[in-house]
Amino acid sequence: MEADFVSLVLAAVIVLVLLLYCMKKRRTVPGRKDLPASEERRLISEVKEETIKTRKQKSLFAQTQRAETLYELFKAESVQKVASEIKSLDEVSAVIAKAGLENCNLIFGIDYTGSNYLQGKKTFGGKCLHDISDKILNPYQSVICALGETLEPFDSDGAIPAFGFGDAYTKDRSVFALKPDGIPAGFKEVLEIYNQLTPKVRLGGPTNFAPLIRQAIDIVKETRSYHILVIVADGQVTNERATIEAIVEASNYPLSIITVGVGDGPWDTMKEFDEKLPIRNFDNFHFVDYAAAITGVSNPNASFALHALKEIPDQFKAIKRLQLL
């Protein structure tokens, strides 16, 4: 009788051990040797992206009180005043979140017109604005990094379509994808592709934003999500009528358009262009002079990002009110 009891207990222990072992095996993530190379890269990429988002979210939460203070300044004072107080891109993210931006996706448009050779005399040491070196970021690189990092916490999928326009082949008629075989994952890949591709591009012209804006409209139609189109350009619009028509059409969709003027300017025509646009469903276009936004401040990148994104929270609220999403 006692032997039967011992045997029963021993069997129960064995069953329990086997059960625990099976449960542990079910929870175990496959090792690298068990995964195809492509699947391994995908998992590593997902982990990295999730880590970046988590860090950003923690940073935003950590700066809640300061964000409240900066937001009160943002509401009551000029943007220049806030720009002189702001210390980092994280703080810009926190302020625009406080102001009402909930989520967004990015699209970049890069100007490859020939005037880039001439527009850096005053603001970029006489070099072509697309000059790439290890010592200093050119204005296009700086814009990609500043806005990409600022808006990263709001981006749900990390995909950032990026296009070139105004080169010797597309001229003012169309655009080309910086990554023909896919969509860049995050602003860092946009920057990497820009660095690799730009030395091979033949600069051309003239300048027409309409094909790029309509490309962005097609993306918004397909994804049905809010996007911010950032057009980085070194010169004035040469085909105003086509560009105005495209901007008006874009106001029927959840799409904001920010044009960043890089180089020496002058930008009087672009500022007038911004102000004289016809009535649309909402004010969906904003122009910012890059050189002016980074001059005389302690943190140029944060100042620029704030100037560029200052109208975005109100535009996002208007899009929600109009039920365009």
N, C-alpha and C positions, 0 to 999 in steps of 0.2 A: 504493500500500500504506500509506504514511504517512498519507495523507488519510483512508483508511478507518479507521485506528486513532484518529485525532483525532475523527472523526465518532462512533465507538463510545464514546469517553470522554465526549464532549459529551452524547450521548444518556443515558449512565449518570448523569451529573451532573443532568440535567434530571429523570430518573425519581426520583432520590434527593431532590431539592428538592421535587418534587410529593408524595412519600411523607411527608416531614417536615411539609409544610403540612397534609396531610390528618389526620395524627396530632394536630397542634396544634388543628385545628378540632374534632376529636372530644372533646378534653379541655376545650374552652372552655365555660364556663357561659353560658347564654343571657343576653343583656343585658336590662335592665329594659323596653326597648321591645318585646321579644319575648314578655313574660309578661303574662297577664291580671292585673288589679289584685288579684284574690283570691289568685292564686298567689304574687304578689309579697309580699303581706302574710303569707302562710303561711311563705314562706321566711325572711323577716325575723324572724318570730316564732321559728322554729326556731333560727336563728342566735343570737338573744338568749338563749333558754332554754339552749342548749348552752354559751354563754359563761358564764352564771350558774353552771351545774353544774360547769364546769371550774374556775372560781374557787373554788367551795366545796370541791371535791376537793383543790385545791392548798393551801387554807387548812388543811384537816384534816391533810394530810400534813406541813405545816410545823409543826404543833403536836403532833406525835406524842409527843415526850419530855414536854412539859408535860401532855399528855393522860394519859400513864402516871402521872405524879405525882398529878394530880387524881383519876384513877380509883382509885388506892390510898387516897386520902382518902375517896372515895365508898364504898369497901368497908368501911373501918375506922371512919370517923367518922360523925357525924350529917349529914343533908343541909344543915342550917343552917351547919355548919362549912365544907362545900364551897362553899355559896352565898356565904359571906363571902370566899372566895378566888377565885372564878371571875370572869373579866374580860369575857367576851363570849359572844354566842350561838354563835359558832363553837366555843368551848371546850365549851359544853354539848353541841353536836353530836358533838364528838370523844369526850367522856366516855361518852355513851350508846351510841356506836358501839363503844367499847372494852368496854362492859358487855354487848354482845351483840346490839344492834339492827342488822339487816342492811338491811332495806327496809321501807317502809310507804307507805300512802296516807292522805290526810286527808279528813275530813268535818266541816263546821262546822254547829252548830245554834245559832241566836240567839234569845234570849228577848225577846219583845215584849209581856210582860204589863204591866199598868198600874202595878204597884209600882215600875217603873223611875223613875217621877216622884218617888218618896219615898226611894229607897234611896241617894241620893247626898249626903245632908245632911252626913255626917261625912267621907266619903272622896272626894267629888267636888264640894266647894264648894257644896253645896246644889242643884246642877243635876240635871236628868234624866240618867240614865246613858247615854242615847242622844243627848245633846246633841253636835252636830257643829260644830266651829269650826276656824279656821286656826291657832289659838294652841296648842292642846293636844289630844292624842288622848284620847278617852273610853276607859273600861275595855274595851269590846268591840273597839274598834280596836286597842288595845294587845295584847290576847290574840291577835287574828288575826295581827298582825305578828310577835309574839314566837314563837309556836308555828309559824307558817308558815315563817319564816326558819330556825328551828332544824331543822325536819324536811325542808326543801327538798332537802338532799343525799341523803336516803333515798327520795325520791319518784321513781318510775320514769316516770310519764307526765305529771306536772304538773297533772292534772285534780283539782279540789277541789270536789265537790258541796257546796252551802251552802243551808241551809233556815232559815226562820223559823217560830216557833211561839208560841202564846199571844196572838196579836193578836185584834182584835175580831171577825174573821171565822172563823179556824180554831179559836179558843178552845183547849180541851183535847182536841179531837177529831181534828185532823189537822195537817199542816204545809204550807208553801208554799215553792217553790223561789225563791231570791233571783234566779236567772237562768232564767226560764221557757223560753227558747228554746235552752238549751244548758247546758254545765257550765263554770264559770269555770276559766281556765287559770292556775294559780298563785295564791298568796295575795294578790298585788298586785291581781289582777282581783277577787278576793273582796272586798278592801277597797274598791275603786273602786265596785263594785255596791252594797255596804252603804251607802256614803256617798250614793249617788244615790237609793237606795230608802227608806232609813230615815225621812227627813222626811215621806214620804207614807203611812207605816204608822200605822194607828190602834191604839194599845195596848189590850190587853184582859186576858184571863185566863180561867180559872185556870191553874196550872202542872202540866203532865203530860208527862213525858219519854217515855212509852210509844210514841206515834205516831212520834216522831223515831227512837227506837231501832229500831223495826220497819222504818222507811224505810232505815236504815243496814244492817240485816240483808239487805234485798232487794238493795241495792247489792253487798254482799259475795257474795251468792249468784250474782249475775250476773257479777261480775268474777273471782271465785275468787281474790282476793288479800287480803292483810292490810291492814286499815284501822284507823285511830284516829279514833273519833268524839269530837269536842270539843264539849261542851254548855256554852255560856256563859249563865249564869242569875243572876238577881238575888234569887231567893227560894227558899223551901223547896218540895218536891214536895207538892202537895195531894192527888194520887191515888196514894198509896204502893203500894197493891196492884197496880194496873195496871203501874206502873213497875217494881216488883220482878219481876213475871212476865216483863216484857220483858227485863230484865237477865239473868234466869236463862236465858231462851230464847237470848239472844245468846251465852252461853257455849258454845253448840254450834258456833260459827262463829269464824273468825279475825278477831275484832273486839274491840278495847279501847275502854273508855268512860272519858273524863276529864270530870268536871264541874267547871267553874271558877265559884266563887261570887264575883260582883262586887257591890260596894256595901257597905252598912254591916253586913249580917247582922241578928241573930246567926245563927251557923251550927251551933249545937249539934245541932239536929235532923238536918241533913245529915251531920254527922260520925257521929252515932248510926246514921243510915240506912246509911252506908258500912259500919259495923262489924257491923250486925245482919243483913246480907244472908245468905240461906241458902247452903248448900254448892252450889257450881257446878262445872263441869268445870275451871275455873281462875278465879282472882281477876281478874275482868275489869273491875272498877269502882274508880275512885279519885276522891276529892274533894279539891280544893285551894282554900283561901281566898286570893283574889287579893291583897287588901289586906295580909294578914299576910305573904305571901311577898315583897312588895316593900318592906316597912318595915325600916329600919335597915341597909340594905346599900348598897354603892357602885355596884352595877350592877343595878337593880331588874328589868329585862327578863330578864337572864340568871338571876337568882335565881328569878324566877317560873317560867321555862321548866324549870329543874332540878327544882323542887318538883312541877311538873305531870307531868313525864316520868319521875320517879324509878322508877316501877314498870314502865315499858314494856319494858325489856330482859328482865326476868323473865317478863313476860306473853308476849312474843314467843317465848321459849325454851319456855314451857309449850305454846303453840300448835303449835310444831314437834314437841315430844315427843308430843302427842296426835294428831298427823297431821291437823290440821284444815285445813291448807293444801292 
